[in-house]
Amino acid sequence: MHKGEIVYAGAADHALEYFTDLGYQIEAFNNPADFFMDITNGDAASTQETMTAVESKTSLMLKYHQSHLYQNVMEELEHIDQSITGEANGDETAQYATSFLFQMRVVCGRTVKNILRNPQTSYAQLALNIFFSLLVGLIYYQMPLTLPEALQNRSGAFFFLIINMVFGNLSAVELFINERVIFIHENSSGYYRTSVYFLSKVLADIIPNRIIPISVFSAIAYYMMGLKPAFEAFLCFILTMSLVSLAGCGLAFLVSASVSTFAMANILIALPFVFMMVFGGFLVNLNAMLSWLSWLKWISIFRYGLNALYVTEMKGQLFYSNATILPGEVFLKSMDIDYSAWGFWQNQVALLGIIVVCMVLAYVQLLRINRWK
C-alpha cells in the first residue's frame, strides 16, 4: 500500500514475480522489501523509462485493479458479505454454537456451584423462616374456637403470615442486579441465550430460597397455631403460602431486571407492596372504597392470599360463643368472600397469573437490556 492506495495484495512469494512482470528490475543482492519500497517511491528501475514518478504510482494502482489478484479479492469479499447477510436473515439459533439444553446444563451448573460456594443467603433465608414460624406459632399458639378471639386471632395471624411471605422477598431484587454487567458481556458475546440465563437464575433462586423455606415455615407454624387439622387443609395452606411468596418474588424479579441499582430497586419494590397491603381487604373495607380506587384490589397479592386462607380455615369450621354456634361460612359471607370450590381456586389462579405476568415482563426486561448493551 502506498498513500492509501493498494498496489499489491497477494501471496508474499509471488510479489517479486508480479512486479517483475510489470517491467521493474531488481538489482542483484537487493533486499526484496527495499525493492518494493523503491517501486512505490518511484526509485526502482523500470523498462518504462518515459513514465514520471506520479504516473508510475498511478499506473501501479491501475495495474493492480486490472489484475486477477484484485478480482480474486473482490470475489472473496462478496462471498463473505453474502454469508453475513444470510446469517443475519436466518434463524436466531444459528448465532449460538451450542443447543438450548447444553447451555441450560452449563449455566444451571455454574449457578448451583455459586450457591454451594456461598450458601449464606440460602441458610439465612431458611433460618429466618424458621424463626418467624416459631414466633407466629408462639404468638398465636393453639388458637381457640371461642368467639370473639377465634375470628380476631385468625384474621391477625393470616394478615401477619401474608406480610411475612410478601415482604420476605425483598432480597430477590438483587438477583439480576448483582450480575448485570456479567450478563450483558456474556450474552452479547453469544455465550448463551437470554432465556437460558433467566431460567437458570430463577430456578436456582426459587427452589432453595423460596420453596424449601416456605414448606418448613408452613409445617411449623400451621400446627403450632392450631389451624384446621385436616391434611387437605394443610396442603391448601402450603399452596397458598407458596403462591403468595412466588407472586411477591416475581414482582421483585421484574424490578431487579428493570433497574441497575439497589437504591432504585428498593424504592420501586416497596411502593407496590404497600399499595397491595392497603387494598388487601384487612386494613380497609374494599366495598367502602372510592370507585376509581377499588380496581386496585384486583392486583393485590394480599387480597388473594387472605381470601384463600380464610376459605381454607373458615369453611366447615364451627365457632362457639356461650350457647351460640357460628358456622365459619357466616363470617365469610360477612366479608363478601366466595367460599365455593371455585371461590377458593380463583384466588390460586389469580396468584398464578400474577406470577406468570411478572416473570414474562422480567424476561422482556432482560431482552431489552441485551438490545441496549
Protein Blocks (a to p, Z undefined) as FASTA:
>chain_A
ZZhiafbdcdfklmmmmmmmnopacdehiafklmmmmmmnopaccfblmbcfklmmmmmm
mmmmmpmklmmmmmmmmmmmmmmmmmmmmcfklmpcbdfklmmmmmmmmmmmmmmmmmml
mmmmmmmmmmmmmmmmmmmgoiafbdfklmmmmmmmmmmmmmmmmmmmmmmmmmmmmmmm
mmmmmmmnomacfklmmmmmmmmmmmmmmmmmmmmmmmmmmmmnopafbfklmmmmmmmm
mmmmmmmmmmmmmmmmmpcbfklmmmmmmmmmmmmmmmnommpcfklpcfklmmmmmmgm
klmmmmmmmmmmmnopacdehjaccdfklmmmmnopafbfklmmmmmmmmmmmmmmmmmm
mmmmmmmmmmmZZ
